[in-house]
Amino acid sequence: MAFTPGSKHGQMADINMTPMIDVMLVLLIIFMVAAPMLTTGVDVSLPESRTGKSLDSEALRVTMDRNGGLEFEQRAVSEEGFRRALAKKAAESRKRPILIRADINIPYGRVIGVVDLIREAGFSQVGFVTQGSNAPPPELSGTK
């Protein structure tokens, strides 16, 4: 309570904002430090593409890391677990697109194997996530 000289009532009630501001600043700092730790993901070196489109927000996501590990909807899965998860998602809707994030160093055959698993589950819209590039198109050897 603060006393204001010259006031008719003698007392003026006002809220001391300093403790509330201190608490809010501490919470802000805690969330700023903790937020980067909450985002987890697999480190994947994506190939570059000049013609890529933006990601579809409704798409299911598959990630293949450089060691051959498989992640579906941000959860590490085995190949059999991936089949089960695909079957479960296919029962809900087969119209959702699936986006594959594959490391540039993964053998092509392994990527095609995952695409085959996706198509066997009944999904027909399969896309690949790439990294944007402004580089000129590469010259293809063997073409005239």
N, C-alpha and C positions, 0 to 999 in steps of 0.2 A: 504494500500500500504506500502510496506516495501522498504527501501533503502538499497541496498547492496553495501558496499564499494568495489571499484575496478571493478565495472560492467561497460561495455561499454555504456549501455543505461541509466544508472543512476537510473532506477527504476525496481523493480521486483514485479510482481503482484502474490500474492498467496492468497488462500482462508483460512479464519480463521475457523478452524474446531470446535473450542470449543463450540460455540452456537448450532451447529448441533448435536454434541455428547450429549450435555445437554438435548436437546429436545428428542432425541432418548432414553436416559436413563429414562426420565420422562414417555414417552409412554410405555416403557417396564414395568416399575413398575405399571402403571395403568392397563395394560392388565394382569399382573400377579395377581393383586388383584381382578380384575373383572371376570376373567375366571372361577374360582370355583363357582361364583354366577350365571353364565349363565347355568350351567348344573343342570337341575332340574330332579327330578325323585321321585318315590315312594319308600319308605324304605320297602323292602321285605326281610324276612328271608327265604332263599331258602333251600329246603331239600338237602341232600348230595347224591352224586352218584359216584361210582368208575368207571363206564363205560361210562360216558358222552362224547359227541363229541363237537367239536367247533361249534359256532353259524354260521348260514348261513346269509350272509350279505343281501340277497334279501328277507328274511323272514319278514312277518308282525309280530308285537309284541303286545301281550296282557298281561297286568299286573293286578293281583288281589291282593290288599293289605289286611292286617289282619282285617280291618274293613268291608270287603266285597265290597269295592270300585273297580270299573272297569276302566281301562285305555287302550285305543287302539291307537297305534302309538303315544305315549306320550301325549295323550289328555284324560282328564277325561270324561267319557261318562256314561249315564244311560243305562239300559238294552235295552230300545227302540232305543236310539242313537247308541248303539253298533250294533243292528240289521241293522239299516240303513247304517252305515259305512261299515259293512260286505257286504251288498248287492251292495254298490257302488264299493268296491274293487273286488267283484266277477264278476261284469260286465266288469272290466278291464281284469282280468285274474284269473282263479280258480286254476292255477297250482302253484302259490306261496305257499310255506309252511307257517304255522302260528306257532309261538313259544309262549307258555304260561309260564309266570313267576307268580307262585302262592305262596303266603306265606305258610309256613309249617303249620300254625295254621288254615288255611281255611278248613271248612268241605269238605270232599271228594265229597259229593253230589253237592255242589255249583260248584266245579271245573268241574264235569261231565256235569252240566247244561250249562256251558259256552262252553264246547266241543260240546255239542249237537247243540247249536246255530251256531257254526262255521260249523259243518257238514251240517246243514240245509241250510246254505248259499251256499253250493256246494264245500267247500274246503275239500280235503281228506287227505292232509299232515299236521298233527297236532303233534307238539312235545312239550316237557316240558323242561324248563331251570332248571338246578340244579347247585349246588355248588360242585366243585371237592372235593374228599375225598380219603385219603390214608388208612383209617381205614379198618381192616379186615372185611369180610362179617359177618353180624349178624347171629346168629343161630336162625333159624325159629322154633318156638315152635309147637309141634304137628307133626313134621316130624321125621322119623326114618331112 
